[in-house]
Amino acid sequence: MNKLLRADNTRMLRSATFRFGLLSLLALLLITFFLDGDKGTLQRTEAGFQSLLLFLPMVCGFLIILSVGAEFGNGAIRNKLIVGHRRSHVYTSWMVTGIAVTLISFVFTAAVLAVTCAIDGGIIELSAKTLVTLSGVILCSLLCNAAMCLLISVIVPGAKGAVLCFIFQEALFMVFMISAEEGGIAWVEKVSYFFPQGLIGVVSLLTAPEKPWVYMLCSLGAAVVFFALGIHYFRRKDLN
Amino acid sequence: MDYVLETQGLTKQYKKFTALRNLCMHVPKGAIYGLVGRNGAGKTTLIRLVCGLQFPTEGTFALWGTEYRDAKINLMRQRMGAVVETPSLFPYMTARGNLEQQYRVLGLPNFNGIDELLALVGLSDTGKKKAEHFSLGMRQRLAIAVALCGNPDFLVLDEPINGLDPQGIVEVRELILKLNRERNITFLISSHILDELARIATHYGFVDRGRIVREMSAEELQNACRKCVSMTVTNTEALARELERRQIDYTVTGPDTVDIYAQLNITQLAVALWEEKCEILSCSEQDENLEGFFLSLVGGESHE
């Protein structure tokens, strides 16, 4: 298992795709931050924060799907199975790599947002408790997103999987946005507990959700379900 | 005999299509086992099962005596390498990068053997050139190098010379022979380029419609394909006596037919047999190669 982790992490973190993903995040955050030039630092940071919830899962999802899809596409996955690695270990290693990518991307975007905010002229005072709670809720939803993307990438590997993931994430975002404008639809609100896109309408930079642990539990629960489904499917899948 | 791979009643069904039917084969240790069969015969399916990429519908196989359902099969798999269909490489990595990645997958403590492997497959001077810019022959050799990481005892190669130019074919052939002789690596090679396989294989398995129709050693095949004169006579005992008197190698293949393995003076033999009241009814020269033998086994008609 450690061998696979080392191999997968090294490949992912050294890949041009990963660097390109981080650069894309940087560009998207800066564009969002400076889009409304006439607003104050707080409003612009809030907009940047909201865009983090939109772009981060998308970029992380793409990175996971492209990485796993590459192994299916070029046949490198065979090199793991032929030499005796268990399928459950291969899948778990992908999941851990996906989590690592998510964590690094989250820290990167949070740092970019903080630096941008500081350069813009105003340091926003946030309570440590709010910051930690927000980080926890967002990270848990991002883990759920990573597990979902990994499941998609194994069922539909490669570019098709990436397109499917993009459509699904966009659809989630649209549903939550429309629901927020309509004044909140009960079932949509419940689904929003699980996905980062759903948090856009729920959390703000200045306020943590009322019951953060509900969001965390729902997201982590969904992540575990996606992970279990993925392993179950992958262990029975015939590979070429 | 020690077998590296044995299969018993191996069957693989894809919905309504049966790719393998009750297949039994035996790959002896140290052999270069040629899996011969036309396209769609089931060669690649068999290799996918052996490599753990797919699962049998029925039957079983064992690597070094360990059945595939046994938990220890993963330990056995650590002793094997394979190139299945297309070379499994990261196209954006260099030759060295691909080998380093496989070293990490295998958990090897350092990259010390990489230079030796690159030299072995003739890719030492590729430098920073990425695998996507390699020729097919270079990619094939790199894939073999990846399969050789960790010093396996058993190498499975699926159509290793498909699409290679003559130079590439010679290089891969030489490499296989070298590895078999110097490192005693057992090979399972599938191919439908029979002439090429005939140059290296020590054992053969002929596959047709998902079954092994015959397994034999190269020696047995050589005997089966040996150039001979097949003679039909009225008295095989008289012919046998005459051939023994002349110290000529022969095999009685039927109640009235004898295969004679020598250049004959037919007139002299006919005169000698006439004195024994034995008539020659027919006489034909037989000269079969691997291709002819394969066709005689599976028939010439299309299966598609």
Boltz contact constraints between the chains, C-beta under 6 A:
constraints:
  - contact:
      token1: [A, 3]
      token2: [B, 107]
      max_distance: 6.0
  - contact:
      token1: [A, 6]
      token2: [B, 104]
      max_distance: 6.0
  - contact:
      token1: [A, 7]
      token2: [B, 104]
      max_distance: 6.0
  - contact:
      token1: [A, 7]
      token2: [B, 105]
      max_distance: 6.0
  - contact:
      token1: [A, 75]
      token2: [B, 88]
      max_distance: 6.0
  - contact:
      token1: [A, 76]
      token2: [B, 88]
      max_distance: 6.0
  - contact:
      token1: [A, 76]
      token2: [B, 90]
      max_distance: 6.0
  - contact:
      token1: [A, 78]
      token2: [B, 84]
      max_distance: 6.0
  - contact:
      token1: [A, 78]
      token2: [B, 88]
      max_distance: 6.0
  - contact:
      token1: [A, 79]
      token2: [B, 88]
      max_distance: 6.0
  - contact:
      token1: [A, 79]
      token2: [B, 102]
      max_distance: 6.0
  - contact:
      token1: [A, 80]
      token2: [B, 105]
      max_distance: 6.0
  - contact:
      token1: [A, 81]
      token2: [B, 52]
      max_distance: 6.0
  - contact:
      token1: [A, 81]
      token2: [B, 53]
      max_distance: 6.0
  - contact:
      token1: [A, 82]
      token2: [B, 51]
      max_distance: 6.0
  - contact:
      token1: [A, 82]
      token2: [B, 82]
      max_distance: 6.0
  - contact:
      token1: [A, 83]
      token2: [B, 77]
      max_distance: 6.0
  - contact:
      token1: [A, 83]
      token2: [B, 78]
      max_distance: 6.0
  - contact:
      token1: [A, 83]
      token2: [B, 106]
      max_distance: 6.0
  - contact:
      token1: [A, 84]
      token2: [B, 74]
      max_distance: 6.0
  - contact:
      token1: [A, 84]
      token2: [B, 77]
      max_distance: 6.0
  - contact:
      token1: [A, 84]
      token2: [B, 78]
      max_distance: 6.0
  - contact:
      token1: [A, 238]
      token2: [B, 54]
      max_distance: 6.0
  - contact:
      token1: [A, 239]
      token2: [B, 53]
      max_distance: 6.0
